[in-house]
Amino acid sequence: MRMSKIWYREQSDMLYIRGPLARRVAMPTPFAPHIILSQKARTELQALVRASSTPQSLGLRARIVLRAAETATPTNLQIGRELGCDNHTVGKWRRRYLALGLAGLQDAIRSGRPRMIASSTRIQVISVASELPQDQDRAVTRWTLDEIVATLLDALHTETISRSSIWRILHNVDLKPHKSEYWLNRHDEDFDAKAHTICQLYAKAITSYEEGRLVICCDEKTGMQVLERKTPTKPAQPGRRERREYEYIRHGTRVLINALAVATGHIAWTIGTTRKATDFVAHLKRAYQHLPRMAHYDWVMDNLNTHWSLDVCRLVAQWCKVPFEPVKLKKGVQRRAFLGDPRHRHVFHFTPKHGSWLNQAELFFSVLHRRFLARGSFPSAKDFDRRLERFLKDYNIRHAHPYRWTYTGEPLVRDIPFSRTRRQQRQGRACFSPRPKPFERLLYAPRPYRRQAA
């Protein structure tokens, strides 16, 4: 009897038998691996499926995994028929999820089209854009694509490179030489130590108050404009916001010097037209009279020269009953050291340079602007003073409370560069988005931040 020949065709996954018994038999396939999901993993996959912003491809892969994890243990063929895809597709994402978890549902990195621009040219483009125009002997002070192209042609002496190619090279490394922002060098070497000291005063303010020590924050709000709208403000109506006249009449300015008791939130104030050293001394006397009497006082303020004037030193010496020697207080460093002497009954703590945001009085000034100044219309300076006095008294009676201060004074250090965002992690470049989509929050963790001990 003639023996039948059996051979295998890879592309069809079938067994072919030739001869008298010629027939086509499906090749046996192994059982698909079973997937077991934790409650957290199942919730994440269901969130991907429900979210309208999830890409369709990612949603299909999540549905495949969820269906494969059911207790009925469906086969790849059954899942493929239900979801309208091939059984090989089901098996692929099943295996990828088992091997890599949620990250395995993303597209693998592809090589893409071969680069047409040499690596040395790309490096030269990035090098030019990373320097200032004047360093490349250009007449402009701001980079543009045309300027970069002209600089490269002078430097490389090669064939022309297009503006779009320059843009793509810079975009891939998240380099934007046409944009600029302000920044500030740290001018105070003891910034961290001073900030930590002030924050410790805030943290212990209530306990110190019970022990007879009061923490007071002083600051000035200058240039408060007394504005009168040319026509009265129209109140809000159903379907229409409050409307204010754009044009105004200016009746001068006022200065508010404020002292905030950190433990209670109560304030003492002085309203005037100037903020000279004599004005600040008068305010200190007023605050000392109106705030609770304590055995010790800690005054927090910024480095304005009126805060450490000779008149202030004279007042503190009188309060603390210590000798006042003007000869030893000629320089600002000497005066600040005298005012900050911890042996005195009144101790002054000065915020570090460019650190006035550490003063809690700024928090009250924010409340003052929102509730009183922003929408006010004042026909005269006298009316402004009267209404401001009423507002401050009402604040002390009804709204005064200690602010919840959460900053501890420890320097915040960014763990990784700001440009390494979620899109850069997966595609090699950055994309800034205020609200990441649900699938981005699941697949790409936010940038970690860590605190460094002072």
HELIX and SHEET records of a PDB file:
HELIX    1   1 GLN A   39  ARG A   50  1                                  12    
HELIX    2   2 GLN A   56  ALA A   68  1                                  13    
HELIX    3   3 ASN A   76  LEU A   83  1                                   8    
HELIX    4   4 ASN A   87  LEU A  100  1                                  14    
HELIX    5   5 GLY A  101  LEU A  105  5                                   5    
HELIX    6   6 SER A  119  ALA A  129  1                                  11    
HELIX    7   7 PRO A  133  GLN A  136  5                                   4    
HELIX    8   8 LEU A  145  LEU A  156  1                                  12    
HELIX    9   9 ARG A  163  ASN A  172  1                                  10    
HELIX   10  10 PHE A  191  ALA A  203  1                                  13    
HELIX   11  11 ALA A  205  GLU A  210  1                                   6    
HELIX   12  12 ALA A  277  HIS A  290  1                                  14    
HELIX   13  13 ASN A  305  TRP A  308  5                                   4    
HELIX   14  14 LEU A  310  CYS A  320  1                                  11    
HELIX   15  15 PRO A  326  LYS A  328  5                                   3    
HELIX   16  16 GLY A  332  LEU A  339  1                                   8    
HELIX   17  17 SER A  356  LEU A  358  5                                   3    
HELIX   18  18 ALA A  361  LEU A  368  1                                   8    
HELIX   19  19 HIS A  369  LEU A  373  3                                   5    
HELIX   20  20 ALA A  381  ASP A  394  1                                  14    
HELIX   21  21 TYR A  395  HIS A  399  3                                   5    
HELIX   22  22 ARG A  422  GLN A  427  1                                   6    
HELIX   23  23 PRO A  438  LEU A  443  1                                   6    
SHEET    1   A 3 LYS A   5  ARG A   9  0                                        
SHEET    2   A 3 MET A  14  ARG A  18 -1                                        
SHEET    3   A 3 ARG A  23  ALA A  26 -1                                        
SHEET    1   B 5 ILE A 267  GLY A 272  0                                        
SHEET    2   B 5 TYR A 248  ALA A 261 -1                                        
SHEET    3   B 5 ARG A 213  ARG A 229 -1                                        
SHEET    4   B 5 HIS A 296  MET A 301  1                                        
SHEET    5   B 5 HIS A 346  PHE A 350  1                                        
SHEET    1   C 2 LEU A 412  ARG A 414  0                                        
SHEET    2   C 2 TYR A 449  ARG A 451 -1                                        
END                                                                             
